[in-house]
């Protein structure tokens, strides 16, 4: 990947790995949700949120020249992603925008209008609008071939009633009361609109496994992942909860299966890879010192790595993050190498502090959100990983 030489470079204080800072300033910058790509297929642009002065908009940075483009001027008056993220007063619907990597169009939602804006021309138009009594409530996606926008919407009154608890425990206890949450598909070439799946209970993320199959998180009463297809009217719960209480939380699609971690608590983690068609999976233990864990995504499913949040510092304004590479799984023994050590992030009560790591298509860098000590906000960084080999010992199901 050709990167603008003017991007600021630094070295991780613990591992000495080179980090390249992509975004700057007195704002929180973070990619599109990590289940989906934020970088165009030509590897020219990265698309991201910029949260500044209670307003969140979408921007694109030219990775080759450093040029920054503001893509949106949205003014939704209730854009927060409840219950998951910190309050936002105006802008695009937070965390629900999608990049079509084929056309370089970005799909975003403002006041129930679904827009598309082109990165190159900045042409903005409305694709369609949701009914006034509905709300886009989940993280959405576009199929890899660029044909379908797949999104989640629910009843507005129900959503407000359940999410306004603004408390994780109460939300989890009440989310199954939701009725008729809809997974819908919109064909970006023909304009065809279809309901794919309707469930009583919220699901929070949808991302493509391929051009016709999708992974959904979560079932109405627990964490977990489900499989459905573009044809709709069915779903399958994958790798269900086991006697040890470990349930899948974060997962990502690769060309070799679904990578994930499963946990019974923030201190009891295992990880694995799952074949959604033959239902076979391979799992291994994560270190006991891991806390709240996110599975990193390598689109080719060759290099396994994990982000770990340490709760060692009592402050509610700063958290430390680590990132680990799984070198090998041999004879049921895992060997790990730290990629990033104890990096500060700011604003811990929001998704704006998550690493949510994802590898670039050319396999040279991991994209993550980390704290910038100068601004006391979080920004997008690239970690150089050209020296890392694929994980050895993985048994692909």
BAVO-655933 format. One line per 8 residues: number of its first residue (from 1); their letters; for each residue x, y negated, z of N, C-alpha, C. Coordinates in steps of 0.2 Angstrom, whole numbers, padded with zeros to 4 digits. Atoms other than C-alpha are relative to their C-alpha. Layout:
N
NUM> a> X,Y,Z,X,Y,Z,X,Y,Z; ... .
This chain:
397
1> xxxxxxxx> 0004,0006,0000,0000,0000,0000,0004,-0006,0000; -0004,0006,0000,0007,-0017,-0005,-0003,-0005,0005; 0002,0005,-0005,0005,-0029,0010,0003,-0007,-0001; -0002,0007,0000,0007,-0048,0010,0006,0000,0005; -0006,0000,-0005,0025,-0051,0017,-0001,-0005,0005; 0001,0005,-0005,0018,-0066,0027,-0004,0002,0006; 0003,-0003,-0006,0008,-0055,0039,0005,0000,0005; -0004,0000,-0006,0015,-0057,0056,0002,0008,0002 .
9> xxxxxxxx> -0002,-0007,-0002,0025,-0041,0061,0003,0000,0008; -0003,-0001,-0007,0029,-0035,0079,0001,0007,0001; -0002,-0007,-0002,0034,-0019,0088,-0004,0002,0006; 0003,-0002,-0007,0024,-0010,0101,0005,0001,0005; -0005,0001,-0006,0031,-0013,0118,0002,0006,0002; -0002,-0006,-0003,0031,0005,0123,0003,0005,-0006; -0003,-0004,0005,0034,0015,0107,0004,-0003,-0005; -0004,0004,0005,0043,0002,0096,-0002,0001,-0007 .
17> xxxxxxxx> 0002,-0001,0007,0032,0007,0081,-0002,-0007,-0003; 0001,0007,0003,0030,-0008,0069,-0008,-0001,-0001; 0007,0002,0001,0013,-0016,0069,-0001,-0007,-0004; 0001,0006,0005,0006,-0029,0056,-0006,-0003,0002; 0006,0004,-0002,-0006,-0042,0062,-0004,-0003,-0007; 0004,0002,0006,-0020,-0045,0048,-0004,-0006,0001; 0004,0006,-0001,-0031,-0057,0056,0002,-0004,0006; -0003,0004,-0004,-0028,-0072,0067,-0005,-0005,0003 .
25> xxxxxxxx> 0004,0005,-0003,-0035,-0086,0078,-0004,0001,0006; 0004,0000,-0006,-0047,-0090,0092,-0007,0003,-0001; 0006,-0003,0002,-0060,-0077,0087,0002,0008,0001; -0001,-0007,0000,-0063,-0058,0089,-0001,0003,-0007; 0001,-0003,0007,-0060,-0049,0072,0000,0008,0001; 0001,-0007,-0001,-0065,-0031,0070,-0003,0003,-0007; 0003,-0003,0006,-0068,-0019,0055,-0007,0002,0000; 0006,-0003,0000,-0084,-0012,0049,0000,0006,0004 .
33> xxxxxxxx> 0000,-0005,-0005,-0089,0002,0060,0004,0006,-0002; -0006,-0004,0002,-0075,0015,0060,-0002,0007,-0004; 0002,-0006,0003,-0086,0030,0053,0000,-0001,-0008; 0000,0002,0007,-0086,0020,0036,0006,-0004,-0002; -0006,0004,0002,-0072,0012,0026,-0001,-0007,0000; 0000,0007,0000,-0067,-0006,0028,0004,-0003,-0006; -0004,0002,0005,-0055,-0007,0014,-0002,0003,-0007; 0002,-0002,0007,-0059,-0007,-0005,0004,0005,-0003 .
41> xxxxxxxx> -0004,-0006,0003,-0054,0008,-0016,0006,-0002,-0003; -0007,0002,0003,-0041,-0003,-0025,0005,-0003,0005; -0004,0002,-0005,-0034,-0007,-0008,0002,-0007,0000; -0002,0007,0000,-0034,-0025,-0011,-0003,-0004,0006; 0004,0004,-0005,-0047,-0031,0002,-0001,0004,0006; 0003,-0003,-0006,-0051,-0027,0020,-0006,-0005,0002; 0006,0004,-0002,-0069,-0033,0025,-0001,0001,0008; 0001,0000,-0008,-0072,-0037,0044,-0005,-0005,0002 .
49> xxxxxxxx> 0003,0005,-0003,-0082,-0046,0056,0004,-0005,0004; -0004,0005,-0004,-0076,-0062,0064,-0005,-0003,0004; 0005,0003,-0005,-0085,-0067,0080,0003,-0006,0003; -0003,0006,-0002,-0082,-0085,0084,-0006,-0005,0003; 0005,0005,-0002,-0092,-0097,0095,-0007,0002,0000; 0007,-0003,-0001,-0107,-0085,0098,-0003,0001,-0007; 0002,-0002,0007,-0108,-0082,0079,0004,0005,-0003; -0004,-0005,0003,-0103,-0067,0069,-0001,0000,-0008 .
57> xxxxxxxx> 0001,-0001,0007,-0100,-0067,0050,0005,0005,-0003; -0005,-0005,0004,-0091,-0056,0037,0005,-0004,-0004; -0006,0002,0004,-0074,-0060,0030,0003,0005,-0004; -0005,-0005,0003,-0062,-0052,0018,0007,-0003,-0001; -0007,0003,0001,-0043,-0054,0018,0003,0004,-0006; -0004,-0003,0006,-0033,-0050,0002,0006,0002,0003; -0006,-0003,-0003,-0020,-0038,0008,0006,-0001,-0003; -0006,0001,0004,-0008,-0043,-0006,0002,-0007,0000 .
65> xxxxxxxx> -0002,0007,0000,-0009,-0062,-0004,-0001,-0003,0006; 0002,0003,-0006,-0016,-0065,0013,-0005,-0005,0000; 0006,0005,0001,-0030,-0076,0006,-0006,0003,0004; 0006,-0002,-0003,-0045,-0076,0017,-0007,-0003,-0003; 0006,0002,0002,-0063,-0077,0011,-0006,0001,0005; 0006,-0001,-0004,-0079,-0080,0021,-0005,0002,-0005; 0005,-0003,0005,-0092,-0069,0013,-0007,-0002,0002; 0007,0001,-0002,-0108,-0073,0023,0000,-0007,0004 .
73> xxxxxxxx> 0002,0006,-0003,-0116,-0089,0030,-0007,0002,0003; 0006,-0002,-0003,-0130,-0079,0039,-0002,-0003,0006; 0002,0003,-0006,-0141,-0085,0053,-0006,0004,0003; 0005,-0004,-0003,-0151,-0071,0060,0001,-0002,0008; 0001,0003,-0006,-0157,-0077,0077,0001,0005,0006; -0001,-0005,-0005,-0155,-0060,0086,0005,0006,-0003; -0004,-0005,0004,-0140,-0051,0078,0004,0005,0004; -0004,-0004,-0004,-0133,-0042,0093,-0002,0008,-0001 .
81> xxxxxxxx> 0001,-0007,0001,-0131,-0023,0092,-0002,0003,0007; 0002,-0003,-0006,-0141,-0018,0108,0000,0007,0000; -0003,0002,-0006,-0136,-0009,0119,0007,0000,0000; -0007,-0002,0001,-0119,-0006,0112,0005,-0006,0000; -0005,0005,0001,-0111,-0023,0110,-0002,-0007,0004; 0001,0006,-0003,-0109,-0040,0118,-0005,-0005,-0004; 0005,0004,0003,-0122,-0053,0115,0003,-0005,-0006; -0002,0004,0005,-0121,-0063,0099,-0006,-0005,-0002 .
89> xxxxxxxx> 0005,0005,0001,-0132,-0079,0095,-0003,-0001,-0007; 0002,0001,0006,-0132,-0080,0077,0005,0004,-0005; -0004,-0003,0005,-0125,-0073,0061,-0003,0006,-0004; 0002,-0006,0003,-0126,-0056,0052,-0002,0005,0006; 0001,-0006,-0005,-0133,-0040,0061,0007,0003,0002; -0006,-0002,-0002,-0118,-0035,0071,0001,0007,-0001; -0002,-0007,0000,-0109,-0018,0067,-0005,0003,-0005; 0005,-0004,0005,-0123,-0014,0053,0002,-0001,-0007 .
97> xxxxxxxx> -0002,0001,0007,-0114,-0020,0037,0004,0005,-0003; -0003,-0005,0004,-0107,-0009,0024,0003,-0002,-0006; -0004,0002,0006,-0094,-0010,0011,-0001,0006,-0006; 0001,-0004,0005,-0098,-0002,-0006,0007,0000,-0004; -0007,0000,0002,-0080,0003,-0011,0001,0000,-0007; 0000,-0001,0007,-0084,0006,-0029,-0001,-0007,-0003; 0001,0006,0003,-0091,-0011,-0033,0003,-0006,0003; -0002,0006,-0004,-0083,-0022,-0020,-0006,-0004,0003 .
105> xxxxxxxx> 0005,0003,-0003,-0100,-0027,-0014,-0001,0002,0008; 0001,-0001,-0007,-0104,-0029,0005,-0007,-0001,0001; 0007,0001,-0002,-0121,-0026,0011,-0001,-0002,0007; 0001,0002,-0006,-0127,-0035,0026,-0008,-0002,0001; 0007,0001,-0002,-0144,-0039,0035,0000,-0006,0004; 0002,0006,-0003,-0151,-0056,0040,-0007,-0001,0000; 0008,0002,-0001,-0169,-0059,0047,-0004,0005,-0004; 0003,-0005,0003,-0174,-0042,0040,0001,0000,-0008 .
113> xxxxxxxx> -0001,0000,0007,-0168,-0046,0022,0007,0003,0000; -0006,-0004,0001,-0155,-0034,0016,0004,-0003,-0006; -0003,0004,0005,-0142,-0044,0006,0006,0004,-0003; -0007,-0003,0002,-0127,-0039,-0005,0004,-0006,-0002; -0005,0005,0002,-0112,-0051,-0008,0006,0003,-0003; -0006,-0002,0004,-0098,-0048,-0020,0006,-0003,0003; -0006,0003,-0003,-0081,-0050,-0013,0004,-0005,-0005; -0003,0004,0005,-0074,-0057,-0029,-0003,-0006,-0002 .
121> xxxxxxxx> 0004,0006,0002,-0088,-0068,-0035,-0003,-0004,0005; 0004,0003,-0006,-0096,-0072,-0018,-0007,-0001,-0002; 0008,0001,0001,-0113,-0070,-0027,-0003,0004,0005; 0004,-0003,-0005,-0126,-0066,-0014,-0007,0000,-0002; 0007,-0001,0001,-0143,-0059,-0017,-0003,0005,0004; 0004,-0004,-0004,-0157,-0050,-0008,-0002,0006,-0004; 0002,-0006,0003,-0159,-0032,-0012,-0007,0002,0002; 0007,-0001,-0002,-0175,-0029,-0002,-0001,-0003,0007 .
129> xxxxxxxx> 0001,0003,-0007,-0183,-0034,0015,-0004,0006,0004; 0004,-0004,-0004,-0189,-0024,0029,-0007,-0003,0003; 0006,0003,-0003,-0207,-0026,0036,0002,-0004,0007; -0002,0005,-0006,-0208,-0039,0050,0000,0004,0007; 0000,-0004,-0006,-0212,-0025,0063,0005,0005,0000; -0006,-0005,0000,-0196,-0015,0059,0006,-0004,0002; -0007,0003,-0002,-0178,-0018,0064,0005,0005,-0002; -0005,-0004,0002,-0162,-0011,0057,0004,0001,0007 .
137> xxxxxxxx> -0002,0000,-0007,-0155,-0004,0073,0007,0005,0000; -0005,-0004,0000,-0141,0008,0068,0006,-0002,-0005; -0005,0001,0005,-0124,0009,0059,-0001,0003,-0006; 0003,-0003,0006,-0127,0012,0041,0006,0002,-0005; -0005,-0002,0005,-0117,0018,0025,-0002,0000,-0007; 0001,-0001,0007,-0115,0019,0007,0003,0007,-0002; -0003,-0007,0002,-0112,0036,-0002,0007,-0002,-0004; -0007,0001,0003,-0094,0038,-0009,0000,-0002,-0007 .
145> xxxxxxxx> 0000,0001,0007,-0100,0037,-0027,-0003,-0007,-0001; 0003,0006,0000,-0108,0020,-0023,-0007,-0001,-0002; 0007,0000,0003,-0126,0025,-0028,-0005,-0002,0005; 0005,0001,-0005,-0135,0025,-0011,0002,-0004,0006; 0000,0003,-0006,-0137,0013,0003,-0004,0004,0005; 0003,-0004,-0005,-0142,0024,0018,0000,-0004,0007; 0000,0004,-0006,-0148,0015,0034,-0006,0002,0005; 0004,-0002,-0005,-0158,0016,0050,-0004,-0006,0002 .
153> xxxxxxxx> 0004,0006,-0003,-0173,0006,0056,-0005,0003,0004; 0004,-0002,-0005,-0185,0007,0070,-0006,-0005,0001; 0005,0005,-0002,-0201,-0001,0077,0003,-0006,0004; -0003,0005,-0004,-0196,-0018,0083,-0002,-0001,0007; 0002,0001,-0007,-0207,-0019,0098,0003,0005,0005; -0003,-0005,-0004,-0201,-0002,0104,0007,-0001,0001; -0007,0002,-0001,-0183,-0007,0101,0001,-0005,0005; -0001,0006,-0005,-0185,-0023,0111,-0001,0003,0007 .
161> xxxxxxxx> 0002,-0002,-0006,-0193,-0014,0125,0005,0004,0003; -0005,-0005,-0003,-0180,0000,0127,0007,-0003,0000; -0007,0003,0000,-0164,-0010,0122,0000,-0006,0005; 0000,0006,-0004,-0169,-0025,0133,0002,0002,0007; -0003,-0002,-0007,-0164,-0015,0149,0007,-0003,0000; -0007,0002,0000,-0146,-0020,0144,0004,0003,0005; -0004,-0005,-0005,-0140,-0006,0155,0000,0007,-0003; -0001,-0006,0004,-0133,0009,0148,-0004,0006,0003 .
169> xxxxxxxx> 0003,-0005,-0003,-0140,0021,0161,-0008,0000,-0001; 0007,0000,0001,-0158,0015,0159,-0002,0001,-0007; 0002,-0001,0007,-0157,0014,0140,0000,0008,-0002; -0001,-0007,0002,-0151,0032,0139,-0006,0004,0003; 0005,-0003,-0003,-0165,0037,0151,-0007,-0001,-0004; 0006,0002,0003,-0178,0029,0140,0000,0000,-0008; 0000,0000,0007,-0172,0030,0122,-0004,0005,-0004; 0004,-0005,0003,-0182,0046,0119,-0007,-0002,-0001 .
177> xxxxxxxx> 0007,0003,0000,-0198,0036,0121,-0001,-0003,-0007; 0001,0004,0007,-0195,0028,0103,-0003,0005,-0004; 0004,-0004,0005,-0206,0034,0090,0001,-0002,-0007; -0001,0001,0007,-0203,0036,0071,0005,-0005,-0002; -0006,0003,0003,-0186,0030,0069,0002,0003,-0007; -0001,-0002,0008,-0182,0031,0050,0007,0000,-0002; -0006,0000,0005,-0167,0036,0040,-0002,-0001,-0007; 0003,0002,0007,-0170,0028,0023,0006,-0001,-0005 .
185> xxxxxxxx> -0005,0000,0005,-0161,0028,0007,-0002,-0005,-0006; 0001,0005,0005,-0160,0014,-0006,0005,0001,-0006; -0005,-0001,0006,-0153,0018,-0024,0002,-0007,-0002; -0002,0007,0002,-0142,0003,-0028,0000,-0001,-0008; 0000,0000,0008,-0143,0007,-0047,-0007,0000,-0002; 0007,-0001,0003,-0162,0011,-0049,-0005,-0004,0004; 0005,0003,-0005,-0170,0002,-0034,-0005,0005,0003; 0004,-0005,-0003,-0178,0019,-0029,0001,-0001,0008 .
193> xxxxxxxx> -0001,0001,-0007,-0182,0018,-0010,-0004,0006,0003; 0003,-0006,-0003,-0186,0034,0000,0002,0001,0008; -0001,-0002,-0007,-0188,0040,0018,0004,0007,0000; -0004,-0006,-0001,-0175,0053,0022,-0002,0005,0006; 0001,-0004,-0007,-0179,0058,0040,-0004,-0005,0004; 0003,0004,-0005,-0191,0052,0053,0000,0004,0006; 0000,-0003,-0006,-0188,0056,0071,-0003,-0004,0006; 0002,0003,-0006,-0195,0052,0088,0006,0000,0005 .
201> xxxxxxxx> -0006,0001,-0004,-0180,0045,0097,0005,-0003,-0005; -0005,0004,0003,-0166,0034,0092,0006,0004,-0003; -0007,-0002,0002,-0151,0039,0081,0004,-0006,-0001; -0004,0006,0000,-0137,0027,0081,0005,-0001,-0006; -0005,0001,0005,-0125,0030,0067,-0002,0005,-0006; 0000,-0005,0006,-0126,0038,0049,0006,-0001,-0004; -0006,0001,0005,-0111,0041,0038,0000,0006,-0004; 0000,-0006,0005,-0108,0052,0023,0005,0005,0001 .
209> xxxxxxxx> -0005,-0006,0000,-0100,0069,0023,0002,0000,-0008; -0002,0000,0007,-0101,0068,0004,-0006,-0004,-0004; 0005,0005,0003,-0113,0060,-0009,-0007,0002,0001; 0007,-0002,-0001,-0128,0070,-0004,-0001,0002,0007; 0001,-0002,-0006,-0125,0075,0014,0002,-0005,0005; -0001,0006,-0005,-0125,0064,0030,0000,0003,0007; 0000,-0001,-0007,-0120,0065,0048,-0003,-0005,0004; 0004,0005,-0004,-0131,0057,0061,0002,0001,0008 .
217> xxxxxxxx> -0001,0000,-0007,-0127,0053,0079,-0005,-0005,0003; 0000,-0006,-0004,-0136,0056,0091,-0007,0003,0001; 0007,-0003,-0001,-0151,0068,0095,-0003,-0004,0006; 0003,0004,-0004,-0164,0060,0105,0001,0000,0008; 0000,-0001,-0007,-0160,0067,0122,0008,0001,0003; -0007,-0001,-0002,-0141,0069,0122,0005,-0003,-0006; -0005,0001,0005,-0125,0065,0113,0001,0006,-0005; -0001,-0006,0004,-0121,0076,0098,-0001,-0003,-0008 .
225> xxxxxxxx> 0001,0002,0007,-0121,0076,0079,-0004,0005,-0004; 0005,-0003,0004,-0134,0081,0066,0002,0000,-0007; -0001,0000,0008,-0133,0085,0047,-0007,0000,-0003; 0006,0001,0005,-0146,0080,0034,0002,-0001,-0007; -0002,0001,0007,-0146,0078,0016,-0004,-0006,-0003; 0003,0005,0004,-0152,0065,0003,-0007,0002,-0001; 0007,-0003,0002,-0167,0076,-0001,-0005,-0001,0006; 0004,0001,-0006,-0173,0074,0017,-0004,0005,0003 .
233> xxxxxxxx> 0005,-0005,-0003,-0186,0082,0028,0003,0006,0004; -0003,-0006,-0004,-0174,0093,0038,0006,-0003,0003; -0007,0002,-0003,-0159,0091,0050,0002,0006,0004; -0003,-0005,-0004,-0147,0103,0059,0004,-0003,0005; -0005,0002,-0005,-0139,0100,0075,0006,0004,0000; -0006,-0003,0000,-0121,0104,0074,0004,0001,0006; -0004,-0001,-0005,-0110,0111,0087,-0003,-0002,0007; 0005,0002,-0006,-0123,0110,0101,0004,0001,0007 .
241> xxxxxxxx> -0003,0000,-0006,-0119,0107,0119,0001,0008,0003; -0001,-0006,-0003,-0111,0122,0128,0000,0000,0008; 0001,-0001,-0007,-0111,0129,0146,0005,-0005,0004; -0005,0004,-0004,-0096,0118,0151,-0003,-0008,0000; 0003,0007,0000,-0107,0102,0147,0003,-0004,-0005; -0003,0004,0005,-0096,0096,0133,-0004,-0001,-0006; 0004,0002,0006,-0105,0086,0120,0004,-0004,-0005; -0004,0004,0005,-0099,0078,0104,-0002,-0007,0001 .
249> xxxxxxxx> 0001,0007,0000,-0098,0059,0105,0002,-0003,-0006; -0002,0003,0006,-0088,0052,0091,0003,0005,-0005; -0002,-0005,0006,-0085,0061,0074,0001,-0004,-0006; -0002,0003,0006,-0078,0057,0057,0000,0005,-0005; 0000,-0005,0006,-0080,0065,0040,0007,0000,-0003; -0007,0000,0004,-0064,0071,0031,-0002,0005,-0006; 0001,-0005,0006,-0062,0082,0015,0001,0007,0003; -0001,-0007,-0002,-0058,0097,0026,-0005,0001,0006 .
257> xxxxxxxx> 0004,-0002,-0005,-0072,0096,0039,-0001,-0007,0004; 0001,0006,-0005,-0079,0084,0053,0005,0001,0006; -0005,0001,-0006,-0066,0079,0066,-0004,-0003,0006; 0004,0002,-0005,-0073,0076,0083,0003,0001,0007; -0001,-0002,-0007,-0071,0075,0102,-0006,0002,0004; 0005,-0002,-0005,-0082,0083,0115,0002,0000,0007; -0002,0001,-0007,-0083,0079,0133,-0006,0001,0004; 0005,0000,-0005,-0093,0081,0149,0000,-0006,0004 .
265> xxxxxxxx> -0001,0007,-0003,-0086,0065,0156,0006,-0003,-0003; -0006,0004,0003,-0073,0052,0152,0007,0003,0002; -0006,-0003,-0001,-0060,0063,0159,0001,0007,-0001; 0000,-0007,0002,-0064,0080,0152,-0001,0000,-0008; 0000,0001,0008,-0060,0080,0133,0003,0006,-0003; -0003,-0004,0005,-0058,0093,0120,-0001,-0003,-0007; 0000,0003,0007,-0056,0090,0101,-0001,0006,-0005; 0000,-0006,0005,-0059,0100,0085,-0002,-0003,-0007 .
273> xxxxxxxx> 0002,0001,0007,-0064,0101,0067,-0006,0005,-0002; 0006,-0004,0001,-0081,0108,0061,-0002,0000,-0008; 0002,-0001,0007,-0087,0115,0044,-0008,0000,0001; 0007,0000,-0001,-0105,0109,0043,-0004,0005,-0004; 0004,-0004,0004,-0110,0122,0030,0000,0007,0002; 0000,-0006,-0003,-0104,0138,0038,0000,0000,0008; 0001,0001,-0007,-0105,0131,0056,0006,0004,0004; -0006,-0002,-0004,-0087,0137,0061,0004,-0006,0002 .
281> xxxxxxxx> -0004,0006,-0003,-0076,0126,0071,0006,0003,0003; -0007,-0001,-0003,-0058,0125,0078,0001,-0005,0005; -0001,0005,-0005,-0055,0117,0095,0006,0001,0004; -0006,0000,-0005,-0041,0113,0107,-0001,-0006,0005; 0000,0004,-0006,-0038,0104,0123,0003,-0007,-0001; -0003,0006,-0001,-0034,0086,0125,0003,-0001,0007; -0004,0001,-0007,-0022,0080,0139,-0005,-0002,0005; 0004,0001,-0006,-0029,0079,0156,0000,-0008,0002 .
289> xxxxxxxx> 0000,0007,-0001,-0024,0061,0157,-0004,-0005,-0004; 0004,0004,0005,-0035,0055,0143,-0006,-0002,0004; 0006,0003,-0003,-0049,0044,0148,-0006,0000,-0005; 0005,0001,0006,-0063,0038,0136,0003,0001,-0006; -0003,-0001,0006,-0058,0045,0120,-0004,-0001,-0007; 0003,0001,0007,-0061,0041,0101,0004,0004,-0004; -0004,-0004,0005,-0056,0053,0087,0001,-0005,-0006; -0002,0004,0006,-0046,0044,0074,-0002,0004,-0007 .
297> xxxxxxxx> 0003,-0003,0006,-0051,0047,0056,0006,0000,-0005; -0004,0000,0006,-0039,0053,0042,-0005,0003,-0005; 0005,-0003,0005,-0050,0055,0027,0002,0007,-0003; -0002,-0006,0003,-0040,0070,0021,0000,0005,0006; 0000,-0005,-0005,-0041,0079,0038,0006,0003,0001; -0007,-0003,-0001,-0022,0082,0039,0003,-0002,0006; -0004,0003,-0006,-0016,0071,0053,-0005,-0002,0005; 0004,0000,-0006,-0025,0072,0070,0002,-0005,0005 .
305> xxxxxxxx> -0003,0005,-0005,-0024,0057,0082,-0006,-0003,0003; 0005,0001,-0005,-0034,0050,0096,0001,-0007,0004; -0001,0006,-0004,-0037,0033,0105,-0003,0002,0007; 0002,-0001,-0007,-0038,0033,0124,0000,-0006,0003; 0000,0006,-0004,-0044,0020,0135,0001,0001,0007; -0002,-0001,-0007,-0036,0019,0152,-0004,-0005,0005; 0004,0004,-0005,-0046,0013,0167,0004,-0002,0006; -0004,0001,-0005,-0031,0009,0177,0000,-0007,0003 .
313> xxxxxxxx> 0001,0007,-0002,-0033,-0010,0178,-0007,-0001,0002; 0006,0001,-0003,-0047,-0015,0189,-0004,-0006,-0004; 0003,0005,0003,-0050,-0031,0179,-0005,0002,-0005; 0005,-0001,0005,-0066,-0032,0168,0001,-0004,-0006; -0001,0004,0006,-0058,-0044,0156,0005,0003,-0005; -0006,-0003,0004,-0043,-0033,0150,-0001,0008,0001; -0001,-0008,0000,-0042,-0014,0146,0007,0001,-0004; -0006,-0002,0003,-0026,-0005,0141,-0003,0006,-0005 .
321> xxxxxxxx> 0001,-0006,0004,-0027,0007,0126,0006,0003,-0002; -0005,-0004,0003,-0016,0021,0120,-0002,0003,-0006; 0002,-0004,0006,-0016,0030,0104,0006,0006,-0001; -0004,-0006,0000,-0009,0048,0102,-0001,0004,-0006; 0000,-0005,0006,-0004,0059,0087,0001,0007,0002; -0001,-0007,-0002,-0006,0077,0089,0005,0003,-0005; -0005,-0003,0004,0010,0085,0082,-0002,0007,-0002; 0001,-0007,0001,0005,0103,0083,-0005,0003,0005 .
329> xxxxxxxx> 0004,-0004,-0004,-0007,0116,0090,0003,0007,-0001; -0003,-0007,0001,0003,0132,0092,0000,0004,0006; 0001,-0005,-0006,-0001,0147,0103,-0004,-0004,0006; 0005,0004,-0005,-0015,0136,0111,0003,-0005,0004; -0004,0006,-0003,-0002,0123,0116,0000,-0006,-0005; 0000,0006,0004,-0004,0105,0110,0006,-0004,0002; -0006,0004,-0001,0011,0094,0107,-0002,-0007,-0003; 0002,0007,0002,0007,0075,0107,0006,-0005,0000 .
337> xxxxxxxx> -0005,0005,0001,0017,0060,0102,-0004,-0007,0001; 0003,0006,-0001,0012,0042,0108,0001,-0004,-0006; -0001,0005,0006,0009,0030,0093,0000,-0007,0003; 0000,0006,-0003,0004,0015,0103,-0001,0001,0008; 0000,0000,-0007,0006,0012,0122,-0003,-0006,0003; 0002,0005,-0004,-0004,0002,0134,-0001,-0006,-0003; 0001,0006,0004,-0010,-0011,0122,-0006,-0004,0004; 0006,0004,-0002,-0021,-0025,0130,-0005,-0001,-0005 .
345> xxxxxxxx> 0006,0003,0004,-0038,-0028,0123,-0004,-0004,0005; 0004,0005,-0003,-0050,-0042,0128,-0007,0001,-0001; 0007,-0001,0001,-0068,-0042,0131,-0003,0007,0001; 0001,-0007,-0001,-0071,-0025,0138,-0007,0003,-0001; 0007,-0002,0000,-0089,-0025,0138,-0003,0000,-0007; 0003,0000,0006,-0091,-0025,0120,0004,0005,-0005; -0004,-0004,0006,-0087,-0014,0104,0005,-0004,-0003; -0005,0004,0003,-0076,-0029,0100,0007,0002,0003 .
353> xxxxxxxx> -0007,-0002,-0003,-0062,-0021,0111,0002,0007,-0002; -0002,-0006,0002,-0062,-0004,0103,0005,0001,-0005; -0005,-0002,0005,-0048,0003,0093,-0004,0002,-0006; 0003,-0003,0006,-0059,0013,0082,0005,0002,-0006; -0005,0000,0005,-0044,0019,0072,-0002,0004,-0006; 0002,-0003,0006,-0045,0024,0054,0006,-0001,-0005; -0006,0000,0004,-0031,0029,0042,-0001,-0003,-0007; 0000,0003,0007,-0028,0019,0025,0000,0006,-0005 .
361> xxxxxxxx> 0001,-0005,0005,-0032,0029,0009,0007,0003,-0002; -0007,-0002,0002,-0013,0029,0005,0004,0004,0005; -0003,-0004,-0006,-0009,0037,0022,0006,-0003,0003; -0006,0003,-0003,0004,0024,0027,-0001,-0004,0006; 0001,0004,-0006,-0005,0014,0041,-0007,0003,0003; 0006,0000,-0004,-0018,0016,0054,-0003,-0007,0002; 0003,0006,-0001,-0030,0002,0055,-0004,0000,0007; 0004,0000,-0007,-0036,-0003,0073,-0001,-0007,0002 .
369> xxxxxxxx> 0001,0006,-0003,-0042,-0017,0083,0003,-0001,0007; -0004,0001,-0006,-0030,-0023,0097,0000,-0007,0003; 0000,0006,-0003,-0028,-0037,0109,0006,-0004,-0003; -0005,0005,0001,-0018,-0053,0104,0001,-0004,0006; -0001,0004,-0006,-0010,-0060,0119,0000,-0007,-0001; 0000,0007,0001,-0008,-0077,0111,-0007,-0003,0001; 0006,0003,0000,-0026,-0080,0108,-0005,0003,0005; 0004,-0003,-0005,-0033,-0068,0122,-0007,0002,-0003 .
377> xxxxxxxx> 0006,-0003,0003,-0045,-0061,0109,0003,0007,-0004; -0002,-0006,0004,-0044,-0045,0098,0000,-0001,-0007; -0001,0001,0007,-0038,-0044,0080,0002,0007,-0003; -0001,-0006,0004,-0035,-0031,0066,0007,0000,-0001; -0007,-0002,0001,-0018,-0023,0065,0001,0006,-0004; -0002,-0006,0004,-0010,-0010,0054,0006,0003,0004; -0005,-0004,-0003,0001,0003,0063,0004,0004,-0006; -0004,-0004,0006,0015,0010,0051,0001,0007,0003 .
385> xxxxxxxx> -0001,-0007,-0002,0014,0029,0052,0003,0004,-0006; -0003,-0004,0006,0024,0034,0036,0004,0005,0002; -0004,-0005,-0002,0035,0044,0047,-0003,0006,0003; 0004,-0005,-0003,0021,0055,0054,-0002,0005,-0005; 0002,-0005,0004,0019,0072,0046,-0007,0003,0002; 0007,-0003,-0001,0002,0082,0045,0001,0004,0007; 0000,-0004,-0006,-0003,0091,0061,0001,0007,-0001; -0001,-0008,0001,0003,0109,0062,-0004,0004,0004 .
393> xxxxx> 0004,-0004,-0004,-0007,0123,0067,-0007,0000,0000; 0007,0001,0001,-0024,0117,0063,-0003,0006,-0004; 0003,-0006,0004,-0035,0132,0058,-0007,-0003,-0003; 0005,0004,0004,-0047,0124,0045,-0006,0005,-0001; 0006,-0004,0000,-0065,0132,0047,-0003,0001,-0007 .
